[in-house]
Amino acid sequence: MKIENTPFHILFLIIIVISLVTIILFFSSYRELSLAQTDDEEQYKLIVKARINLTNIDLEITKFIRVIGFINGEESKQDIPISSIDKTKERLDVELKVNRETDIVKADYNDEFFVCAYQVGNNTDGVATNNLLPKFDCKEGSLLHINTPTLINLFGLKSKAYSNSQAIYAANLKATNNSKNNSDTVTIQVIASLADRKDIEKLTIAVMVKGQIQSEVIEDAQTELTNDYKIKKIFTFDRNTDIGQIQIGDRYYVCVSSDHISHEDTQCGKRLIKHFGINTLPALELK
């Protein structure tokens, strides 16, 4: 077929068909490339699987479950709507994914981490009802695997995280309130002892309370070391959070991550909020 003898409308249709085929081929190739890149990225992810016992959660008064952790120097968080949970199941598995390697730390066996899960209902206005803290559970663990998920169980029958917090909370209700217990903020001081790593250069310090994580990367630790080789950092949280108000008795975690820390590249510690002055994790011994 000679083009010069082809009617204009047929040429126009040919051009449209060629253009459509080109576009389809382009997006098909782009999608395959994107999927390949996603698969490639996933194989470098470090995974902690939180297995939640649903039989110990009151699903009828829960809007969503917040699962949050600090793993290998990074935060990972998921909010799971109750509407998405199969209520005939007795457990819920939630995968928290982070990078296996960053410019500060590379995941290794026995590195410490923590994961918490919060049952979030109608308490987001900050008022705890029936003299009870909203239900939660937390676990601290160590990495057992790098290439496959490390499993941690939450809301088990033997967990004492919630009951310990509830006891402190209930006792505080009976005590006389003072100025420290009427603050709109809560302050947590971290004291990281680095006496055995005096040459440390770069590290991350993270604090979690009530499903909120604050972290700070210290680029030059040498400039912040005290005379007794400690780094002191203060983190201040607004008591009103998106899952409820921070209360006396709430559990908080502190983690320090660096490739220059002995034994575990991430080390974590935990305490309970005792007042709204300065709560101190007195010495995070990095040995």
FIGU-666420 format. One record per residue (C-alpha): residue number from 1; residue in one letter; x, y, z. Coordinates in Angstrom, 1 decimal, decimal comma. Layout:
N
@votor=NUM guro=A u=X v=Y w=Z .
...
This chain:
287
@votor=1 guro=M u=0,0 v=0,0 w=0,0 .
@votor=2 guro=K u=1,3 v=3,4 w=-1,1 .
@votor=3 guro=I u=1,1 v=6,0 w=1,6 .
@votor=4 guro=E u=0,5 v=8,8 w=-0,9 .
@votor=5 guro=N u=-2,6 v=7,1 w=-2,1 .
@votor=6 guro=T u=-3,9 v=6,2 w=1,4 .
@votor=7 guro=P u=-6,9 v=8,2 w=2,6 .
@votor=8 guro=F u=-6,2 v=10,6 w=5,4 .
@votor=9 guro=H u=-8,6 v=9,0 w=7,9 .
@votor=10 guro=I u=-6,9 v=5,6 w=7,5 .
@votor=11 guro=L u=-3,5 v=7,2 w=8,1 .
@votor=12 guro=F u=-4,9 v=8,9 w=11,2 .
@votor=13 guro=L u=-6,2 v=5,5 w=12,5 .
@votor=14 guro=I u=-2,8 v=3,8 w=11,8 .
@votor=15 guro=I u=-1,0 v=6,5 w=13,8 .
@votor=16 guro=I u=-3,4 v=6,2 w=16,7 .
@votor=17 guro=V u=-3,0 v=2,4 w=16,8 .
@votor=18 guro=I u=0,8 v=2,6 w=16,7 .
@votor=19 guro=S u=0,7 v=5,2 w=19,5 .
@votor=20 guro=L u=-1,5 v=3,1 w=21,7 .
@votor=21 guro=V u=0,7 v=0,0 w=21,2 .
@votor=22 guro=T u=3,8 v=2,1 w=22,0 .
@votor=23 guro=I u=2,1 v=3,4 w=25,2 .
@votor=24 guro=I u=1,0 v=-0,1 w=26,3 .
@votor=25 guro=L u=4,4 v=-1,5 w=25,7 .
@votor=26 guro=F u=6,0 v=1,3 w=27,7 .
@votor=27 guro=F u=3,8 v=1,0 w=30,7 .
@votor=28 guro=S u=4,0 v=-2,8 w=30,7 .
@votor=29 guro=S u=7,8 v=-2,5 w=30,7 .
@votor=30 guro=Y u=7,7 v=0,1 w=33,4 .
@votor=31 guro=R u=5,4 v=-2,0 w=35,6 .
@votor=32 guro=E u=7,7 v=-5,1 w=35,2 .
@votor=33 guro=L u=10,7 v=-2,9 w=36,1 .
@votor=34 guro=S u=8,9 v=-1,5 w=39,1 .
@votor=35 guro=L u=7,8 v=-4,9 w=40,3 .
@votor=36 guro=A u=11,4 v=-6,2 w=39,9 .
@votor=37 guro=Q u=12,7 v=-3,2 w=41,8 .
@votor=38 guro=T u=10,2 v=-3,8 w=44,6 .
@votor=39 guro=D u=11,1 v=-7,5 w=44,8 .
@votor=40 guro=D u=14,8 v=-6,6 w=44,9 .
@votor=41 guro=E u=14,2 v=-4,1 w=47,7 .
@votor=42 guro=E u=12,1 v=-6,6 w=49,7 .
@votor=43 guro=Q u=14,9 v=-9,2 w=49,7 .
@votor=44 guro=Y u=17,0 v=-6,7 w=51,7 .
@votor=45 guro=K u=14,3 v=-6,1 w=54,4 .
@votor=46 guro=L u=14,7 v=-7,3 w=57,9 .
@votor=47 guro=I u=11,4 v=-8,6 w=59,3 .
@votor=48 guro=V u=10,0 v=-9,0 w=62,8 .
@votor=49 guro=K u=6,6 v=-10,7 w=62,9 .
@votor=50 guro=A u=4,4 v=-9,7 w=65,8 .
@votor=51 guro=R u=1,9 v=-12,5 w=66,5 .
@votor=52 guro=I u=-1,0 v=-11,0 w=68,4 .
@votor=53 guro=N u=-3,3 v=-13,2 w=70,5 .
@votor=54 guro=L u=-6,8 v=-11,8 w=69,6 .
@votor=55 guro=T u=-8,6 v=-13,8 w=72,3 .
@votor=56 guro=N u=-7,1 v=-11,3 w=74,9 .
@votor=57 guro=I u=-8,3 v=-8,2 w=73,0 .
@votor=58 guro=D u=-11,9 v=-6,9 w=73,3 .
@votor=59 guro=L u=-12,6 v=-6,4 w=69,6 .
@votor=60 guro=E u=-16,0 v=-4,9 w=70,3 .
@votor=61 guro=I u=-14,6 v=-1,7 w=71,8 .
@votor=62 guro=T u=-11,5 v=-1,5 w=69,6 .
@votor=63 guro=K u=-11,2 v=0,7 w=66,6 .
@votor=64 guro=F u=-7,8 v=-0,3 w=65,6 .
@votor=65 guro=I u=-4,6 v=-1,9 w=66,9 .
@votor=66 guro=R u=-1,4 v=0,0 w=66,7 .
@votor=67 guro=V u=1,7 v=-2,1 w=66,3 .
@votor=68 guro=I u=5,0 v=-0,2 w=66,6 .
@votor=69 guro=G u=8,6 v=-1,2 w=67,0 .
@votor=70 guro=F u=12,2 v=0,0 w=66,9 .
@votor=71 guro=I u=14,3 v=-2,5 w=65,0 .
@votor=72 guro=N u=17,9 v=-2,1 w=63,7 .
@votor=73 guro=G u=17,9 v=1,6 w=64,3 .
@votor=74 guro=E u=14,6 v=2,3 w=62,5 .
@votor=75 guro=E u=11,0 v=2,8 w=63,4 .
@votor=76 guro=S u=8,3 v=0,6 w=62,0 .
@votor=77 guro=K u=4,6 v=1,2 w=62,6 .
@votor=78 guro=Q u=1,2 v=-0,2 w=61,4 .
@votor=79 guro=D u=-2,4 v=0,7 w=62,4 .
@votor=80 guro=I u=-4,6 v=-2,3 w=61,8 .
@votor=81 guro=P u=-8,4 v=-1,4 w=61,5 .
@votor=82 guro=I u=-10,6 v=-3,9 w=63,4 .
@votor=83 guro=S u=-12,8 v=-4,0 w=60,3 .
@votor=84 guro=S u=-9,9 v=-5,7 w=58,4 .
@votor=85 guro=I u=-9,4 v=-8,4 w=61,0 .
@votor=86 guro=D u=-11,1 v=-11,9 w=60,6 .
@votor=87 guro=K u=-12,8 v=-12,2 w=64,0 .
@votor=88 guro=T u=-13,0 v=-16,0 w=63,6 .
@votor=89 guro=K u=-9,2 v=-16,2 w=63,9 .
@votor=90 guro=E u=-7,5 v=-16,4 w=67,2 .
@votor=91 guro=R u=-4,3 v=-14,6 w=66,2 .
@votor=92 guro=L u=-3,1 v=-11,8 w=63,9 .
@votor=93 guro=D u=0,3 v=-11,7 w=62,4 .
@votor=94 guro=V u=1,8 v=-8,3 w=61,6 .
@votor=95 guro=E u=5,1 v=-7,9 w=59,8 .
@votor=96 guro=L u=7,3 v=-5,0 w=60,7 .
@votor=97 guro=K u=9,9 v=-4,3 w=58,1 .
@votor=98 guro=V u=13,1 v=-2,2 w=58,2 .
@votor=99 guro=N u=16,3 v=-2,1 w=56,3 .
@votor=100 guro=R u=18,9 v=-4,7 w=57,1 .
@votor=101 guro=E u=21,7 v=-2,1 w=56,7 .
@votor=102 guro=T u=21,8 v=1,7 w=57,1 .
@votor=103 guro=D u=24,7 v=4,1 w=57,3 .
@votor=104 guro=I u=24,7 v=3,7 w=61,1 .
@votor=105 guro=V u=24,0 v=0,0 w=61,8 .
@votor=106 guro=K u=23,9 v=-3,4 w=60,1 .
@votor=107 guro=A u=21,6 v=-6,0 w=61,5 .
@votor=108 guro=D u=23,2 v=-8,9 w=63,2 .
@votor=109 guro=Y u=22,1 v=-11,9 w=65,4 .
@votor=110 guro=N u=21,1 v=-11,0 w=69,0 .
@votor=111 guro=D u=20,7 v=-7,3 w=68,2 .
@votor=112 guro=E u=17,9 v=-6,1 w=70,5 .
@votor=113 guro=F u=14,5 v=-4,6 w=69,5 .
@votor=114 guro=F u=11,1 v=-4,0 w=71,0 .
@votor=115 guro=V u=7,5 v=-4,2 w=69,7 .
@votor=116 guro=C u=4,4 v=-2,8 w=71,3 .
@votor=117 guro=A u=0,7 v=-3,2 w=70,4 .
@votor=118 guro=Y u=-2,0 v=-0,9 w=71,6 .
@votor=119 guro=Q u=-5,7 v=-1,6 w=71,7 .
@votor=120 guro=V u=-7,2 v=1,8 w=70,6 .
@votor=121 guro=G u=-10,9 v=2,4 w=71,3 .
@votor=122 guro=N u=-12,7 v=5,5 w=72,4 .
@votor=123 guro=N u=-9,8 v=6,7 w=74,5 .
@votor=124 guro=T u=-8,2 v=9,0 w=72,0 .
@votor=125 guro=D u=-9,7 v=12,0 w=73,8 .
@votor=126 guro=G u=-7,1 v=11,4 w=76,5 .
@votor=127 guro=V u=-9,5 v=10,2 w=79,2 .
@votor=128 guro=A u=-8,9 v=6,7 w=80,6 .
@votor=129 guro=T u=-12,2 v=5,1 w=81,6 .
@votor=130 guro=N u=-13,1 v=2,9 w=84,6 .
@votor=131 guro=N u=-9,8 v=3,6 w=86,2 .
@votor=132 guro=L u=-8,1 v=1,5 w=83,6 .
@votor=133 guro=L u=-5,3 v=2,2 w=81,1 .
@votor=134 guro=P u=-6,2 v=1,3 w=77,6 .
@votor=135 guro=K u=-4,9 v=-2,3 w=77,0 .
@votor=136 guro=F u=-1,5 v=-2,8 w=75,5 .
@votor=137 guro=D u=1,3 v=-5,3 w=75,4 .
@votor=138 guro=C u=5,1 v=-4,9 w=74,8 .
@votor=139 guro=K u=8,0 v=-7,3 w=74,3 .
@votor=140 guro=E u=11,7 v=-6,8 w=74,0 .
@votor=141 guro=G u=13,6 v=-9,4 w=72,0 .
@votor=142 guro=S u=16,7 v=-10,2 w=70,1 .
@votor=143 guro=L u=17,1 v=-10,9 w=66,4 .
@votor=144 guro=L u=17,1 v=-14,7 w=65,8 .
@votor=145 guro=H u=17,1 v=-14,5 w=62,0 .
@votor=146 guro=I u=18,3 v=-12,0 w=59,4 .
@votor=147 guro=N u=17,0 v=-13,6 w=56,2 .
@votor=148 guro=T u=13,7 v=-14,8 w=57,6 .
@votor=149 guro=P u=11,3 v=-13,2 w=60,1 .
@votor=150 guro=T u=12,0 v=-13,2 w=63,8 .
@votor=151 guro=L u=8,7 v=-14,0 w=65,7 .
@votor=152 guro=I u=7,5 v=-12,2 w=68,8 .
@votor=153 guro=N u=4,3 v=-13,0 w=70,7 .
@votor=154 guro=L u=2,0 v=-10,3 w=72,1 .
@votor=155 guro=F u=-1,1 v=-10,3 w=74,4 .
@votor=156 guro=G u=-0,2 v=-13,7 w=75,8 .
@votor=157 guro=L u=-1,8 v=-14,9 w=79,0 .
@votor=158 guro=K u=1,4 v=-14,7 w=80,9 .
@votor=159 guro=S u=2,4 v=-11,2 w=79,9 .
@votor=160 guro=K u=2,7 v=-8,8 w=82,8 .
@votor=161 guro=A u=3,4 v=-5,6 w=80,8 .
@votor=162 guro=Y u=-0,1 v=-4,2 w=81,1 .
@votor=163 guro=S u=-0,9 v=-5,4 w=84,6 .
@votor=164 guro=N u=2,3 v=-3,8 w=85,9 .
@votor=165 guro=S u=1,4 v=-0,5 w=84,3 .
@votor=166 guro=Q u=-2,2 v=-0,6 w=85,4 .
@votor=167 guro=A u=-1,0 v=-1,1 w=89,1 .
@votor=168 guro=I u=1,1 v=2,1 w=88,9 .
@votor=169 guro=Y u=-1,7 v=4,0 w=87,2 .
@votor=170 guro=A u=-4,3 v=2,9 w=89,8 .
@votor=171 guro=A u=-2,0 v=3,7 w=92,7 .
@votor=172 guro=N u=-1,4 v=7,2 w=91,2 .
@votor=173 guro=L u=-5,2 v=7,9 w=91,1 .
@votor=174 guro=K u=-5,4 v=7,5 w=94,9 .
@votor=175 guro=A u=-2,4 v=9,7 w=95,5 .
@votor=176 guro=T u=-2,6 v=13,5 w=95,9 .
@votor=177 guro=N u=-1,9 v=15,2 w=92,6 .
@votor=178 guro=N u=1,0 v=17,6 w=92,5 .
@votor=179 guro=S u=2,3 v=20,0 w=89,9 .
@votor=180 guro=K u=4,5 v=17,4 w=88,3 .
@votor=181 guro=N u=1,4 v=15,2 w=87,7 .
@votor=182 guro=N u=-0,6 v=18,0 w=86,0 .
@votor=183 guro=S u=1,8 v=18,7 w=83,1 .
@votor=184 guro=D u=0,8 v=18,7 w=79,4 .
@votor=185 guro=T u=4,1 v=17,1 w=78,5 .
@votor=186 guro=V u=6,2 v=14,2 w=79,7 .
@votor=187 guro=T u=10,0 v=14,2 w=79,7 .
@votor=188 guro=I u=12,4 v=11,3 w=79,3 .
@votor=189 guro=Q u=16,1 v=11,6 w=79,8 .
@votor=190 guro=V u=18,5 v=9,0 w=78,3 .
@votor=191 guro=I u=21,9 v=8,5 w=79,7 .
@votor=192 guro=A u=24,0 v=6,2 w=77,4 .
@votor=193 guro=S u=27,2 v=5,0 w=79,0 .
@votor=194 guro=L u=30,0 v=4,6 w=76,5 .
@votor=195 guro=A u=32,9 v=4,0 w=78,8 .
@votor=196 guro=D u=33,9 v=0,8 w=76,8 .
@votor=197 guro=R u=33,5 v=2,6 w=73,5 .
@votor=198 guro=K u=35,2 v=5,9 w=73,9 .
@votor=199 guro=D u=36,0 v=6,2 w=70,2 .
@votor=200 guro=I u=32,4 v=5,8 w=69,0 .
@votor=201 guro=E u=31,5 v=8,2 w=66,3 .
@votor=202 guro=K u=27,9 v=7,9 w=65,1 .
@votor=203 guro=L u=24,8 v=6,5 w=66,8 .
@votor=204 guro=T u=21,0 v=6,7 w=67,0 .
@votor=205 guro=I u=19,0 v=7,2 w=70,2 .
@votor=206 guro=A u=15,3 v=6,5 w=70,2 .
@votor=207 guro=V u=12,5 v=6,7 w=72,8 .
@votor=208 guro=M u=9,0 v=5,3 w=72,5 .
@votor=209 guro=V u=6,0 v=6,0 w=74,7 .
@votor=210 guro=K u=2,3 v=5,5 w=74,0 .
@votor=211 guro=G u=2,9 v=4,5 w=70,4 .
@votor=212 guro=Q u=5,0 v=7,6 w=69,6 .
@votor=213 guro=I u=8,7 v=7,4 w=68,8 .
@votor=214 guro=Q u=11,2 v=10,2 w=68,8 .
@votor=215 guro=S u=14,8 v=9,6 w=67,7 .
@votor=216 guro=E u=18,0 v=11,6 w=67,2 .
@votor=217 guro=V u=21,0 v=10,7 w=65,1 .
@votor=218 guro=I u=24,2 v=11,9 w=66,7 .
@votor=219 guro=E u=26,7 v=12,5 w=63,9 .
@votor=220 guro=D u=29,7 v=13,2 w=66,1 .
@votor=221 guro=A u=29,4 v=11,5 w=69,4 .
@votor=222 guro=Q u=32,9 v=12,7 w=70,5 .
@votor=223 guro=T u=31,7 v=16,3 w=70,8 .
@votor=224 guro=E u=28,8 v=15,2 w=73,1 .
@votor=225 guro=L u=30,6 v=12,8 w=75,5 .
@votor=226 guro=T u=30,8 v=14,0 w=79,1 .
@votor=227 guro=N u=33,9 v=13,6 w=81,2 .
@votor=228 guro=D u=32,7 v=10,2 w=82,4 .
@votor=229 guro=Y u=32,0 v=9,1 w=78,8 .
@votor=230 guro=K u=28,3 v=9,4 w=78,7 .
@votor=231 guro=I u=25,8 v=11,0 w=76,3 .
@votor=232 guro=K u=22,8 v=12,6 w=77,8 .
@votor=233 guro=K u=19,7 v=13,4 w=75,8 .
@votor=234 guro=I u=16,3 v=14,7 w=76,8 .
@votor=235 guro=F u=13,1 v=13,9 w=74,8 .
@votor=236 guro=T u=9,8 v=15,7 w=75,5 .
@votor=237 guro=F u=6,5 v=14,3 w=74,4 .
@votor=238 guro=D u=3,1 v=16,0 w=74,3 .
@votor=239 guro=R u=0,9 v=14,0 w=76,6 .
@votor=240 guro=N u=-2,0 v=14,1 w=74,2 .
@votor=241 guro=T u=-1,3 v=11,6 w=71,5 .
@votor=242 guro=D u=-3,4 v=10,2 w=68,6 .
@votor=243 guro=I u=-4,1 v=7,0 w=70,6 .
@votor=244 guro=G u=-4,8 v=8,6 w=74,0 .
@votor=245 guro=Q u=-3,2 v=10,5 w=76,7 .
@votor=246 guro=I u=0,2 v=9,4 w=78,2 .
@votor=247 guro=Q u=-0,5 v=8,4 w=81,8 .
@votor=248 guro=I u=1,4 v=7,6 w=85,0 .
@votor=249 guro=G u=2,3 v=3,9 w=84,6 .
@votor=250 guro=D u=2,7 v=3,9 w=80,8 .
@votor=251 guro=R u=5,7 v=1,9 w=79,7 .
@votor=252 guro=Y u=8,5 v=3,6 w=77,7 .
@votor=253 guro=Y u=11,4 v=2,1 w=75,8 .
@votor=254 guro=V u=14,9 v=3,5 w=75,0 .
@votor=255 guro=C u=17,1 v=2,0 w=72,3 .
@votor=256 guro=V u=20,7 v=3,0 w=71,1 .
@votor=257 guro=S u=22,0 v=1,8 w=67,8 .
@votor=258 guro=S u=25,5 v=1,8 w=66,3 .
@votor=259 guro=D u=27,9 v=-0,6 w=64,6 .
@votor=260 guro=H u=30,5 v=0,5 w=67,2 .
@votor=261 guro=I u=28,6 v=-1,0 w=70,2 .
@votor=262 guro=S u=29,9 v=-4,2 w=71,6 .
@votor=263 guro=H u=27,8 v=-7,5 w=71,5 .
@votor=264 guro=E u=24,5 v=-6,0 w=70,3 .
@votor=265 guro=D u=24,5 v=-3,2 w=67,7 .
@votor=266 guro=T u=21,1 v=-2,2 w=69,1 .
@votor=267 guro=Q u=20,5 v=-2,2 w=72,8 .
@votor=268 guro=C u=17,2 v=-1,4 w=74,5 .
@votor=269 guro=G u=15,9 v=-0,7 w=78,0 .
@votor=270 guro=K u=12,5 v=-0,1 w=79,5 .
@votor=271 guro=R u=10,9 v=1,8 w=82,4 .
@votor=272 guro=L u=7,4 v=3,0 w=83,5 .
@votor=273 guro=I u=6,4 v=6,7 w=83,6 .
@votor=274 guro=K u=6,4 v=7,6 w=87,3 .
@votor=275 guro=H u=5,7 v=11,4 w=87,0 .
@votor=276 guro=F u=5,6 v=14,1 w=84,4 .
@votor=277 guro=G u=8,9 v=15,7 w=85,5 .
@votor=278 guro=I u=12,0 v=14,1 w=84,1 .
@votor=279 guro=N u=11,9 v=10,3 w=83,9 .
@votor=280 guro=T u=15,4 v=8,9 w=83,6 .
@votor=281 guro=L u=16,6 v=5,7 w=82,2 .
@votor=282 guro=P u=19,6 v=6,0 w=84,6 .
@votor=283 guro=A u=22,3 v=4,2 w=82,6 .
@votor=284 guro=L u=22,0 v=2,4 w=79,4 .
@votor=285 guro=E u=25,1 v=0,2 w=79,8 .
@votor=286 guro=L u=26,4 v=-0,6 w=76,3 .
@votor=287 guro=K u=28,6 v=-3,5 w=76,9 .
